[in-house]
């Protein structure tokens, strides 16, 4: 019972005060409860899909557990401020047979209590603890980066699924138009007003539109499977999502320049902060290596008890206390240890510089990508309006016998392309917007709620 009580760490509590460093569970980011069942019998909103992803995605939980493990490792390092205590005990029974075949029995019992404490080591203990804290902070920043990446992946595939559904509808509408064009060509051919080549072209256009429907259906199925996967569900899970309600108020530029976006990213990106923590760890390691040949002062104390004898029991015990000074001597090894730590620090600094450059480029590219996406919406709307007018006029002219069928086919292809461009632009704005917010390190609860307002 005593051994079980000692082994049960839950009885001790967080005596090293690591709670303030412990990362929150993934669902805490959205103030959602993962233990509450999320039914799929109603259309899923963007907020619902992000919540499911944070609750069910194994990567977010694996990273969270890793961050918690780093907090525990930090607690272990802080225990170096505590004394070490050990208790030893044992019993021995010996039977000896002499030359005249007489047996001699001897037994002994012993127990000892030992205590050790590090008094001074020229700051190496403090350095080790700080290294562990920096590793913990790096793990927490890495966890935050994974959360933002999971949120963005969910937003991206959610809107790509919306776009796939709309593209399928465009393909079906194009098929109806192709069927109407075929009827018009057959009627004109029957009346001797058009060549049979018009009918063949119309049939080819109809077959092409059927192929496009097949491809669009496949895109809907696979994109839906991807959305289910990022939400931690099997890809064949049956569910539906809310219809997208376009909010043009959200299709506007952020009140921030590309240069300001770069500066904001360098301050707020959690993955960059994690790399900076690694640089700090390398600095501390170099300091520790430089001090490893310095003395260590330890305090030790103990009490021993022995009980032994042959016929008559005898007891003996001893107490001890002392201070020891340990001076390691390893001149050659020390030199190489310091040199290795110096190279590691230099490497980490270059790694940080690379990460910083990547962060700047990511912020720069996503800012311009969002700006381009906004402009693409306006251009696509103008393109669609023009293509729609041309489509109506060209088919009407052909039916009246004053237009060529090739004009009908070109108008149809142009109108279909215009609709697809607008679909890609409208949903691309939302994806680019989320990507830009992620690039500057701000894809959090507020950003998700703002995007959710546009998709009730």
N, C-alpha and C positions, 0 to 999 in steps of 0.2 A: 504493500500500500504506500509506504514511504517513497519507494522508487517511482511508482506511478505518479505520485504527487509532484516529485521533483521533475519528472520528464514532461509533465503537462505545462507547457509554456503559457497556456491561456490563463493560468492562475496568477501570473506575474503582472501582466498588463504592459502598457507602453511606457516603461520607466525611462526610456531614452528620449522621449518626447519627439517622435518622428511623425506624429499625426499631421502636423501642419505641412509636411512635405508630401503626404500621400495623395496621389492623383485620384480624382473622382471617377466613378464608374462611367462608361460611355453614355448611358442614358441620362446622366446628370446634365450633360451639355444642353439637352432640350427639355429639361424638367419633366421627363416622361418616365413612366414606371415600366420596366421590362417584364415585371412579374404580372402585369395586367394583360390579359389576352387581347391580341389585336386581330379582330375578325376580318375576313376578306369578303364578307357578304355584301359590302357596299363599295362604291368606287373609292379608290385610294387617292388621297391628295398628295401633293408634293411633301408636305409636312409628315404625313403618315409614312411615306416611303423612306424618308430620312430617318425617322424614328425606328422603323423596322431594321434599317441598315445598321444603325448604331447599337441596337439591341442584339441583333443576330449575327452580324458579320464577325467571323472568327478572328480576322486580323486585328480589329479594334480591341477585342478582348485579350488577345495574346500580347499586344503591346501594353495594354493596361496592367496585366499581370506582371509583365517585365518591369514596369515602373514601380509596382508595389514591392517586387523583389529587391529593387535598388534601394528602396526606403528601408527594408529590413537589413540590407547589407550596411547601410549607413548606421543603423542602430547597433549592429555588431561592432563596427569600428569605434563607436562611442563607448562601448563597454571597456575599452582599454584604460579608461579612467578609474575603473573599479579594480579592487584587489582580486587576485586569483586564490581560490580556496579549494583544497582537496582533502579528502578523508580516505585513508587506507586502513585496511584491517585484514587479518588472516589468522589461521590456526594450523599448527603442524603437529602430527603424531608420528613418532619414530619408535620402531621396535628393533632392538639389536640382540643377536644371539652370539654368546661368547663361545670360547673353545670347549668349555665344560657343559655346553648346551643349556646354559641358563639364559633366559630372556630378560632384557632390560627395556623398560618402556620409558619414553620421554615425550613430553608434549610441551608446546609453547603457543601462547596466544599473544598477538600484538595488534596495536592500533596506533595510528598517528594522525594528527591534524596539522596541515601545513598552510601557510599563508604567504603570498608574495605580492609585492606592489612595486610598480615602476615609479621611482621618485623623479628621475630627470633623464632625458635623452636628447637634449639640445633641440627640442621642438619637432623631432621626427614623428612623435605620436600625434601632435596637432596637425602636422602636414598630412598624415595618413587619413585622419578624420575629415579634413577639408577636401582631400582628393575624393573620398567617398561621397561627400556632399555634392561636389561638382558632378560626379557621375550620376547621382540621383537627379540633379537638375537637368542634365543632358537627357536622361531617360524620360523625364516629364515633358520636356520640350519635344522630344521625338514622338511621344504619345499624342501630344497636341497636334503635331504635323500629320500623323496618321488619321486622326479624327477629321481634320479639315480635308484631307485627301479622300476619305470615305464619303463625306458630305458632298464634295464636288463630283465624285464618281456617280453618286446617286442622282444628283441634279442633272448631270450630263445625260445619263442613259434614260432618265425620266422624260426629258424633253426630246431626245432622239426617238423614243417610242411614240410620243405625241406626233412627231414629224412623220414617222413611218405610217401611222394610221391615216394622216392627212394625205400623204403621197399615194396610198392605196385608193383613197376616194378620188383623187385626181385621175388615176389610171382608169378607174371605172367610168368616170365622166368622159374621158377621152375615148373609151370604147363605145359609148353611146353616140358620140359625135362621128366616129368612124363608121358605125352602123348606119347612121343617117346619111353619110356621104356615099356609102355603097348603094343605098336605096336610090339616091338621086342619080348616081351614075348608071345604074341598071335601067331606070326609067328613061333617061335620055338615050341610052343605047337602043332600048326597045322602040323608041319613037324615031330612031334613025338620026338623032341629033348629036351623037357622040360616038367615038370609036370604041371598040371593045377594049382597047388599052386602058381606058378610064376605069372600066369595071375591074380589070386585073390589078390596077394600082390601088383601087379602093379595097379589094380583097386583101392585098398585101398589107395595107395600112391597118385593116381590121385584125389580121393575124398578129401584127406587131403589137397592137394594143392589148390583145389577149396575153401575149408573152409578158408585157409590162405588168399586167395584173398579177400574173403568176409570180414574177420577181418581187413585186411589192408585197404580196401576201407572205412570201418567205422572209422578207425584211421585217415585217410586223411580228412574225413568230419568233425569229431569232433575237430581235431587240427586246421583246417581252421576256424571253428567257434570260437575257442579260440583266434586265431590271430585277427579275426574281432572284437571280444569283447574288446581286449586290445587296439585296434585302435579306440575304441569308435563307432563301427559300429554294426548293427544288425548281429547276428551270421549266418543268411542265405544270407548275402551279397555276390554277385557274383564278384569275382576278381581273378586275377592270380598274381604270383610273378615271379621275375627273376630266371632263372636257376642259380644254384650255380656253380661258377667257382672256383675250388679248387686252392688255392695259397699256395704251400708248404713252401714258404718263411715265411709265418706267423705261420707255425707250428714249432715254436722254443721256447725254454725256455726264460723267462724274465731274464735280467741281474740283478737279485736281489735274495738274499738268503731268506729263510723263516724267519729268524730273522729280516732281514732288512724290510721285508714285514710287520711284526708285528709292528715294530717301525713306519713305514710309515702310517699304518692304524690308530695308536693311535694319530698321528698328523693331519690326513686329514679327518677322518670319520666324516661327519656332524651330524650323530645321536649321536655319543659320545660327540661331542662339545655341542649339545643341552642339554644333561644331565649335562654337566659341568656348563652350564648357570643356571640350576636349583639349583645346589649347591651354586653358587654365590648369587642367590636370597635368599636362606635360610640363608646365612651368613648375608645378609643385613637385613632380617627380624628380626634376633636375635638382631642385633645392634639397630634396631628401637624399639623393645620391651623393651630393657634395658633403653631406653631414654624416654619411654612414660610417666613417672612420673615427667619429667622435665617441667619447666614453658614454656608458650607460650606467646609471646608479639605481640599484634595486634594494628594496627592503625585504627581508625574509624573516619569518617566525614560525615556530613549530612546537608541538608537544607530542612526545612518544610515550607509550605505555606497553609494557611487556609482562606477561605472566607465564612462568615456565617452572619446570621441576621434574623430579623422578618420583620420589615418594612424598616429599614435603613441598608444598606450593611456595613459590617465591615470586615477589612482585618487584618490578623495577620501572622507572620512568625518568624522562628527561625533558627539559624545556630549553628552547634556543631562540635567539633573536640576533639579527645581524644586518649589516649594510655591506653590499658588495659593489665593487667598481669593475666594470668590464670594458676593456679597451681592445677593439678589433684591430688587427694589423693585416692589411691586405693591400699593399701599395700598388701592385700591378693590376690586380682585379679592380681596385677602386678607380684607377685611371680609365680603364675601359668602360666601367659602369657609368662614369660621368660623361665620357665621350658618346656612349650610346644614348643617354638621356638628352644630350645636346642635339644629336641628330634627330631624335624623335620629336623634340620641340620644333626644330626647323621644319620637319615634315608636316607637323600639325598646322603650322603657320601657313604653309603653302596650300594645305588642304582647305583651310579657312578662306584663303584668298580666292581659290577656285570656287568655293561655295558662294562667296560674296559676289563674284563676277556672274555666276549662274543666276543668283537671285536678282541682280540688276537687270540681266537680259530677260528673265522671266517677267518681271514687272513691266519692262519696256515693251516686250512683244505683246503681252496680254492687254496693255493699255491701247496699243495701236489696233489690235485685233478687235477689241470692243468698239473702238471708234469706226473701224471699217464696217463692222456688223451693223452699226446704226445707219451708216450711209447706204449700206446694201438694202436695207428695208425700204428706204425712200425710193431708190432706183428701181427696185423690184416692183413696187407698187405702180410706178409709172410704166414700166415694161408690161405689166399685166393689163393695165387699162388699154394700152395701145394694141396689144396682141388680141385682147378680147374683141375690140372693135373691128380689127382686120378679119378675125375669124367669122364674125357675123356677116360682114360685107362679102367676103369671098364665097361663102357657101350660097348666099342669096343670089349673087351674080351668076354663079354656075347653074343654079336651078332655073334662072331666067334665060340661060343660054348665051350670056355675054361674057362669061369668064372661063378660064382654063382650069382643068381639074388639078393641075400641078399647083396652082395658086391655093386651092382648097387644102391640099396636103401640107403645103408650107405653112399656111395659117394655123392649121391644127397642131403641127409640131411646135410652132412658135408659141401658141397659147399654152400648150402643155408644159413646155419648158419654163414659161413665165410663171405659171402656178407653182411649179416645183422650186423655182428660184425664190419666190416669196415665202413658201413654207420653210425652206432652209434658212432664209434670212430672219424670219420672225422667231423661230426657235433657236437659231444661232445666236441671236442677241442675248437670250436668257442664259445660254451656256457660256458665252463669252463674258457676260457680266459676272457670273459666278466664278469663272476662271480668274478674272482680274482681281476679284475680292480675295480669292485664295492666294494669288500671287503676292499680295501685299499683307498677307497674314491675318485677314479679318473675316474669314468665312465661319462665322459663329452663329449663335442662336438668333440674334437680331437679323442677320442677313437672310437666314432661312425663313423667318417669319415674314419678312418683307417680300420675298419671292412667293411665299405661299398666298399672300393676299391677292396676287394676280392669278392664282389658280384655285379658286374656291371649290 
